[in-house]
Amino acid sequence: MGNKNLVLVAGATGGVGQLVVSKLLERNMSVLALTRNRDKANQMFDSRVEIAVGDLRYPNTLTEVTKGATQIICCTGTTAFPSTRWDFVNIFNAQNTPQEVDAKGVKNLVEAADKNLDRFVFISSCGVLRKNNFPFNILNAFGVLDAKLEGETVIKASGLPYTIIRPARLIDGPYTSYDLNSLLKAKTDGKKAVVIGTGDTLNGETSRIDVANACVACLDYDTTINKTFEIINSGERPTKINWEQLFSQI
Ligand SMILES: NC(=O)c1ccc[n+]([C@@H]2O[C@H](COP(=O)([O-])OP(=O)(O)OC[C@H]3O[C@@H](n4cnc5c(N)ncnc54)[C@H](OP(=O)(O)O)[C@@H]3O)[C@@H](O)[C@H]2O)c1
């Protein structure tokens, strides 16, 4: 995978998003970081990546941004429960809720994507198929799992080659106080092995580092095209994660 690739990372300033950007840069891939806040992204990425300003809730901010992107990795998200992150109201006076970001926003991004896109990688969530079971019924009190599932459905129906990654409760980071150089130097790796599953049966925790690893590694393997999988950390971590073998299970 070389420099002909331009990877659009939506939610690039978030916990997983920052790690995705740093892992793409390690591979010398060109990155376009999508953010609502140019100053925040400039400070974080230190001119190492191109920055585009856009808001998933406004389709017209996405049209230009998606042009030329060969892959999109969508790491956007908001809080599952009401918080100050919801306070970012749009012109229709809608808050930045899961329904606006994970459902409508993802739909807008899918619709703006180049029809020849090589891959649309989406971070969803464990529990989307178990919304009535504890603890997911609590997590879904304000509709975050409904919205993630809506996002998944739109992606699957789009005809774009996709990979949907469903982590469990995220641990490690977000590294919001780090700059990119610290992230690159950190070379942190999750402390436990990676376990991948299908059919939404896994429970546990997932390192943001391994979610980012999976987002980038899946681009190397056609076996992950049009696949959906869960990812958690459990057991003793091997010296090197064998993504090819893990992905062969899906
Ligand atoms: N937390 C968990 O336990 C958990 C569990 C399962 C799945 N997930 C999912 O995992 C992913 C990564 O989580 P994280 O905690 O690393 O993310 P995060 O730190 O909360 O970052 C989310 C990013 O989304 C961007 N964003 C929010 N609203 C937006 C909008 N309207 N338009 C464009 N961008 C917007 C923000 O970027 P700007 O402010 O720069 O625009 C922010 O950096 C998310 O999809 C989350 O839903 C989380």
PDBQT file of the ligand as one rigid body, heavy atoms in Angstrom, charges set to zero:
ROOT
HETATM    1  N1  LIG A 301     -16.291   4.767  24.491  1.00  0.00    +0.000 N 
HETATM    2  C1  LIG A 301     -16.571   3.492  24.345  1.00  0.00    +0.000 C 
HETATM    3  O1  LIG A 301     -16.502   2.706  25.297  1.00  0.00    +0.000 OA
HETATM    4  C2  LIG A 301     -16.957   2.973  22.982  1.00  0.00    +0.000 A 
HETATM    5  C3  LIG A 301     -17.397   1.660  22.854  1.00  0.00    +0.000 A 
HETATM    6  C4  LIG A 301     -17.673   1.155  21.577  1.00  0.00    +0.000 A 
HETATM    7  C5  LIG A 301     -17.518   1.970  20.466  1.00  0.00    +0.000 A 
HETATM    8  N2  LIG A 301     -17.113   3.268  20.618  1.00  0.00    +0.000 N 
HETATM    9  C6  LIG A 301     -16.886   4.077  19.387  1.00  0.00    +0.000 C 
HETATM   10  O2  LIG A 301     -15.496   4.122  19.146  1.00  0.00    +0.000 OA
HETATM   11  C7  LIG A 301     -15.190   5.267  18.338  1.00  0.00    +0.000 C 
HETATM   12  C8  LIG A 301     -13.977   6.002  18.881  1.00  0.00    +0.000 C 
HETATM   13  O3  LIG A 301     -14.241   6.433  20.202  1.00  0.00    +0.000 OA
HETATM   14  P1  LIG A 301     -13.285   7.502  20.931  1.00  0.00    +0.000 P 
HETATM   15  O4  LIG A 301     -13.691   7.523  22.374  1.00  0.00    +0.000 OA
HETATM   16  O5  LIG A 301     -11.873   7.222  20.590  1.00  0.00    +0.000 OA
HETATM   17  O6  LIG A 301     -13.784   8.828  20.202  1.00  0.00    +0.000 OA
HETATM   18  P2  LIG A 301     -13.740  10.326  20.758  1.00  0.00    +0.000 P 
HETATM   19  O7  LIG A 301     -12.459  10.555  21.473  1.00  0.00    +0.000 OA
HETATM   20  O8  LIG A 301     -15.014  10.608  21.484  1.00  0.00    +0.000 OA
HETATM   21  O9  LIG A 301     -13.699  11.148  19.392  1.00  0.00    +0.000 OA
HETATM   22  C9  LIG A 301     -14.807  11.279  18.567  1.00  0.00    +0.000 C 
HETATM   23  C10 LIG A 301     -14.465  12.282  17.469  1.00  0.00    +0.000 C 
HETATM   24  O10 LIG A 301     -15.656  12.471  16.672  1.00  0.00    +0.000 OA
HETATM   25  C11 LIG A 301     -15.591  13.765  16.130  1.00  0.00    +0.000 C 
HETATM   26  N3  LIG A 301     -16.954  14.280  15.976  1.00  0.00    +0.000 N 
HETATM   27  C12 LIG A 301     -17.938  14.349  16.912  1.00  0.00    +0.000 A 
HETATM   28  N4  LIG A 301     -19.044  14.892  16.381  1.00  0.00    +0.000 NA
HETATM   29  C13 LIG A 301     -18.775  15.168  15.074  1.00  0.00    +0.000 A 
HETATM   30  C14 LIG A 301     -19.503  15.737  14.008  1.00  0.00    +0.000 A 
HETATM   31  N5  LIG A 301     -20.765  16.162  14.170  1.00  0.00    +0.000 N 
HETATM   32  N6  LIG A 301     -18.891  15.868  12.799  1.00  0.00    +0.000 NA
HETATM   33  C15 LIG A 301     -17.607  15.472  12.629  1.00  0.00    +0.000 A 
HETATM   34  N7  LIG A 301     -16.852  14.933  13.598  1.00  0.00    +0.000 NA
HETATM   35  C16 LIG A 301     -17.432  14.775  14.810  1.00  0.00    +0.000 A 
HETATM   36  C17 LIG A 301     -14.795  14.642  17.106  1.00  0.00    +0.000 C 
HETATM   37  O11 LIG A 301     -13.867  15.384  16.356  1.00  0.00    +0.000 OA
HETATM   38  P3  LIG A 301     -13.770  17.012  16.332  1.00  0.00    +0.000 P 
HETATM   39  O12 LIG A 301     -14.192  17.502  17.688  1.00  0.00    +0.000 OA
HETATM   40  O13 LIG A 301     -12.337  17.296  16.001  1.00  0.00    +0.000 OA
HETATM   41  O14 LIG A 301     -14.676  17.442  15.224  1.00  0.00    +0.000 OA
HETATM   42  C18 LIG A 301     -14.054  13.646  17.985  1.00  0.00    +0.000 C 
HETATM   43  O15 LIG A 301     -12.677  13.799  17.900  1.00  0.00    +0.000 OA
HETATM   44  C19 LIG A 301     -16.471   6.089  18.289  1.00  0.00    +0.000 C 
HETATM   45  O16 LIG A 301     -17.139   5.793  17.090  1.00  0.00    +0.000 OA
HETATM   46  C20 LIG A 301     -17.272   5.542  19.461  1.00  0.00    +0.000 C 
HETATM   47  O17 LIG A 301     -18.655   5.698  19.248  1.00  0.00    +0.000 OA
HETATM   48  C21 LIG A 301     -16.822   3.774  21.850  1.00  0.00    +0.000 A 
ENDROOT
TORSDOF 0
